[in-house]
């Protein structure tokens, strides 16, 4: 029992240190001279976290030293009034840190909720499935699993070349190449629909592309090799909202003679495109291609038919 208490205390201490490092890195990232972000200031701020113990100046100094040891461009000259950065973090460095920091400072209820049914159905195997598939991808070994596709009552058997896990549309998905059917394609497999799992001795030699490359033309949780050239028309007042919904697709903007904005981009999933456009209540119109216009019309007719 004493050993368990000691281990628990050590783990909490290490996690507190991890959170403190992220807080410090965030606070000094773009602080102004008027804030005077020094060890005293930061110990005062971090001590105000609800449910946390007081953070001393020595703990801040030790944490800054740890960040420097880890290679972050933090500087704290002896006797200097401020803690700062030798240089700004690059975009890639920021993108590495941000997911961890958001997990520290935000309410994770939504993330926890997406795992509830998964843990409820898999119990003690929940972490094992994620880890075993992750390392099968690292070793490039094929896996066999039972999977229940959406809108089907029973599970089906799949042989997959696992690529990587991603979080998309409030759910966790496995990106994998389906090699056990008549045709091979890269698909998404939702975590909570995975049942039995077996890692085989068969290896694969796929050149696994980065997740952002695989999902480059996707709006939701969907991958397809077919791309559609989309043209949308909308008012200048809706441009900011359109950028929020479709900006990751590298939208190119122009203006037509009537003062409307034309947005052009490529996408692979027409259904999610139409769902996003539908939310604008007619203020955004799909001009091209024909397939997208027809898909939008079908969705509208189905919606009206259900009234």
N, C-alpha and C positions, 0 to 999 in steps of 0.2 A: 504493500500500500504506500509506504513512504517513497519507494522508487517511482511509483506512478505519479505521486504528487510532485516529485522533483522534475520528472520528465514533462509534466503538464506545465510547470512553472517555466521551464526552459523554453518550451515551444511558444508560450505566450510572450516571453521576453524577446525571442527572436522575431515574432510577428510584429510586436510593438516597434522594434528597431526598424523593420522593413517599412512600416507605415511612416515612421518618423523621417526616414531617408527620403521618401517620396514627398512628404510635406515640405521639407527643407528645399528640395530641388524645385518644387513648384513655386515656393514663395520668393526665391531669389532669381527665378527665370527672367522676370521682366519688372523687377521692383524699381521704383524711382528713388532718388536720393532723399526725398522728403520722408519716405517711409523708414529710412535708416534701419534696414533689415539686418540686424545683428543678432548675436546669441541671446542677448537679453530680450529683445523684441520677440524673437521666435519662441523662446521658452515660455513667455507670457501667453502667446497665441495658442501654442500646443497644449498648455496647461488648462485651457478653457474647453477642450474637447469633452463632451458629456460622457460621464462614466469612466474617464481615464485618470490615472494618477498624475500628480504634478511632474512637469518636465523641467529639469534643472538646466542651467547654462552649461554645466559640464557635459550633460548628455547631448546638448546641441553641438558643442565643440567636438565631442567624440564622433558624433554622427557625420559632421562635416569632414573630419579626417577620414572616416570610412568611405565617404563619397569620392574623395580625392584618391584614396587607395584603389577604389574600383575603376578609376579612369575617367570620372566625370569632371568636366572643366570648372570645378568650383574652386574658389580661392578665398583664403582668410589669412591675410598677412598678420604677423604678430603685432598686436597693438592696434590693428586696423578697426575702425568703428563699424564697418559693414562686412557682410558676407555677400559675395557676388560671383559672377561667372567670368572666366577668362575670355569666353566667346559664347555666343548664343548657340543653343542646341540646334542641330540640323533638323530638317523636316522628318527624316527617317528616324532620328533619335527620339524626337517627340512622339512619333507614331508608335515606337516601341514602349515608351513610358506611359502614355495616356490611358490605354486600357487598364493597366494595373492601378493607376491613380483614381480613375473613375470608379473602380470597384471598391476603393477605400472610402471615398467621400460620398458616394451615392447610395440610395436605398436599393438594395439588390433583390427586393421582393419579386420583381418581374423575372429575373434570372432564376431565382429559386423556384418560382411557380412552374417554369418550363421543365423542371426536373421532377416535380412531385409524382406524376403518373409513372415516370420512368423508374424511380426508386421504389414506388409502390409495387410495381410488377416484377422488378429484378432483384430487389433486396440487396443482399451482400455481394451480388455479382455486378452491381452497378458500376463501381469504379474499375473492376477487373475488365469488363468488356471494353471500356474506353481505352484503358492502358494496353490491353492485349492487341487491339486493332492498331493503336498508335505505333507500337513497336513492330508489328507485322509490316506496317508501311515503311518503317525505318530499315527493316531487313529486306524489304521487297519480297515478301512471301504472300502467296495467295491465301485467301480466307474463304470459308464456306459458312453461310449463315441462313437462318430462316428469317423471312421478312414479310410483314403484312403490309401490302400496298394500300394506299388510300382507297376507300370505298369498296374494299374487298373483305370478306369475313374471315377467310383463312390465310395462313402464312404460306409463302412460296419459297423454294430453295434457290439460292444464288451462289455463284462462284465469282469472286471479285478480286481485282487488283486494288487494294486500298491505297488511297493517296493521302488524304489529310482530313482532319475535323475542321468544321467552320460553324460559326454562330450566325444564323440568318433568319430574319422574320420571326424572331422570338422563339427560335428552336435551334437545336444542334443537329447538324447533318454531317454524314460521311460522304466525301467525294471519292468515288471509286469507278473503275472501269468494269463493266459487266462482261465477263468473258464466258459465261456458261450457257448463253443462249445462241440463237441462230445468227445474231449480229452483235458486234461489240460496240458499246457506246459508253461515254462517261455520264454518270447520273449522280443524283443526290439521294441518300438513304437516311431518313429521319431516325435519330437515335432511339426514340422510345418505341419504334416499330420493329427494332431488331430483336430477334428471339435467340435461338441457339447459335453458338459461335464455335467454329473450329479453325485453328490456324494449321494450314497444310505444310507439307515439305516442299511444295512446288514454288519455285521462284519466278519472278517476272523481271523484265528489263526495261519497262516503260520509262521514258524520260518524263518525270513528273513536273508539270509546270506549276508556277506559284498560284495560290488560290485566287489572288486578285486578277491574274490573267485568265483563269478559267471562268471567273464570274464577271469579267469585264463588261459584257453586254447584257447582263441579267439585271432585272429590277427586283425580282423576288427570289425564292428558292427554286431556281430552274436553270438547267444547262441544256443548250442545244447547239449543234453545229451550223444550223441555218440562221442567217442574219437577215433582218429586214431594215431597209432604209426608211426611217420615219421622218415625216414632215408634220409639225404641229403649228396651228395658228392660234394666237391668243393676244390679249390686250397688254400694253406695257405694264399696267398695274398688276398683272399676274406673273410677270417675269420672275420675280423673286421666289414665288411659290413653285413655279416650274423648275427653277434652278435647284430648289431643295429636293424635289422629287426625281429629277432626271440629270442633275448636274454631273454626277459621277460617270455619266455616259458621254462626256465630252461634247456637250451640245454646242452647235454653232448657230449664232443668232444673226438675223437680218430683218429688215423692215420691208413690208410691201407698200404699194401706192396708197392704200387706205389707212395706213398708220398702225396696222397690226404687226406684231412680232412673229417671225417665222423661226421656229427652232427645228434643226435637223440633227439627227443622230442615228446610230445603229442599235438595234436591240434584238434579242433572241426569243423573248417570251411575250407574245402578243396579249395573252390573257391578263397578265399583271399590268401591262401597259394600259389596256382598256380600263381596268379597275381604277388605276390612278387617274386617268382622264375623266372617268365617270364622276369622280368626287368633285370635279369643278362645275358640275351642274350646267354644262353647255358652254361655259366661258372658254374652254379649250377645245379645239376641233382637230380631229385627225384628217389631214389632207391626203396623205399617201403613207403606205402603199394600199392597193385595193384590198389585200388580205386583212389589213388592220381595220379598214373601214367596215368590211363585212363582219369581222369579229365584233366590232363595237355595235353594229346594228343587231346582231344576234343577241348580245347581252341585253340591249335595251328592250328588244321584243320579249325575251324571257322574263325580264323584270316587270314589264307591263302585264304580261300574261299571268303572273302570279298574284296580281292585285285582285 
